[in-house]
Amino acid sequence: MTGDHPFWAFSVRVYQASGLQRSLLRAQHDCGADINFILLALYAAQERLKPDQDKVLQVWDQSQTLREDGIYSVRELRLCWQATAELRHQRDELLSLELKLERQLQDLLYAAFFDPRSERLPQPHIGNEVIQSPLSCLDLLPFTASTEWPSNSRAIELEFGRNAGKQ
C-alpha cells in the first residue's frame, strides 16, 4: 500500500487546517500524542465508526519501532538542526524522510482498521456503535493518561468541528 487511500487523503486535508494543526502539534508536545493515531480517531469519527480499543493498543505496540526509531528519531534530529542555516538542505531531506515514515504508519493504520481487502483483517475491527462525537474515539488512544490530554483533546475536537471535519 502506498498511502493512496481515503485515510491518507483525509489526513492531508485535515492537517492543513491551521487551527487543527496547532492543536495537534500542541497535543504532540504536551502529551506525547501521536498525530497519526489522533487522525485515525478523527477519521473513524467522521466515518461514524468507533475503533476497538484492544485493536488500537495492539497496533500501537506493533508500530512502536516505526514510531520511536523511525519517525520520532528523524523528527528529533530535524528539529535539532532547525537553527543551523548550513543544514537547511539536510533538514529538508529529513522532513521528506519523516513524511515517508508517517505515510508508512498511515498505511499500517488503514490496513489494520479500514481496508476491507487486507489479509490482516479476517474480521472487522471496527465496532458497529455509532458515535456522537470525535471525543469518544480520541479517548481510546494510548496517551490519554496525560493530565494535559483532556484540554488538548477538547481543543482538537473543537477545531475539527469548526474547520477540518466539515469538508
FENFEN-V546154 format. One record per residue. N is the residue number from 1. D_CENTER is the distance of its C-alpha to the mean C-alpha in Angstrom with 2 decimals. Layout:
BEGIN
N	D_CENTER
N	D_CENTER
END
This chain:
BEGIN
1	17.21
2	16.44
3	13.42
4	16.05
5	14.65
6	13.82
7	10.07
8	10.04
9	12.61
10	10.89
11	7.81
12	10.62
13	12.76
14	10.68
15	9.61
16	13.36
17	14.47
18	15.82
19	15.92
20	12.35
21	11.41
22	13.82
23	12.54
24	8.94
25	10.86
26	13.33
27	11.17
28	10.01
29	13.76
30	15.34
31	13.58
32	11.98
33	8.59
34	5.60
35	3.48
36	1.22
37	3.38
38	4.25
39	3.92
40	5.44
41	7.74
42	8.64
43	9.42
44	11.37
45	13.07
46	14.07
47	15.47
48	17.16
49	16.05
50	15.13
51	13.57
52	15.99
53	15.19
54	17.10
55	15.14
56	11.78
57	13.73
58	15.28
59	12.28
60	11.02
61	14.56
62	14.85
63	12.06
64	13.50
65	15.67
66	13.25
67	10.95
68	14.05
69	16.75
70	14.92
71	11.99
72	13.05
73	16.70
74	16.62
75	14.88
76	17.49
77	20.30
78	19.31
79	19.29
80	22.57
81	24.13
82	23.18
83	26.66
84	28.58
85	29.71
86	31.19
87	27.83
88	26.26
89	26.42
90	24.97
91	22.13
92	21.40
93	21.51
94	19.09
95	16.62
96	17.23
97	16.72
98	13.45
99	12.17
100	13.78
101	12.12
102	8.56
103	10.06
104	11.58
105	8.58
106	7.46
107	11.16
108	11.30
109	8.88
110	10.88
111	14.03
112	13.60
113	12.99
114	14.23
115	16.57
116	20.09
117	21.61
118	19.82
119	22.48
120	20.13
121	20.28
122	23.90
123	23.00
124	20.22
125	17.63
126	16.94
127	19.48
128	21.80
129	21.45
130	20.95
131	18.86
132	20.10
133	17.25
134	13.46
135	14.38
136	15.55
137	12.21
138	10.54
139	13.49
140	12.78
141	10.17
142	12.04
143	12.05
144	13.75
145	17.17
146	17.06
147	19.77
148	17.76
149	14.99
150	17.12
151	17.79
152	14.30
153	12.93
154	16.02
155	15.53
156	12.07
157	13.83
158	16.82
159	15.30
160	13.39
161	16.80
162	18.76
163	17.31
164	14.31
165	14.76
166	18.40
167	18.34
END
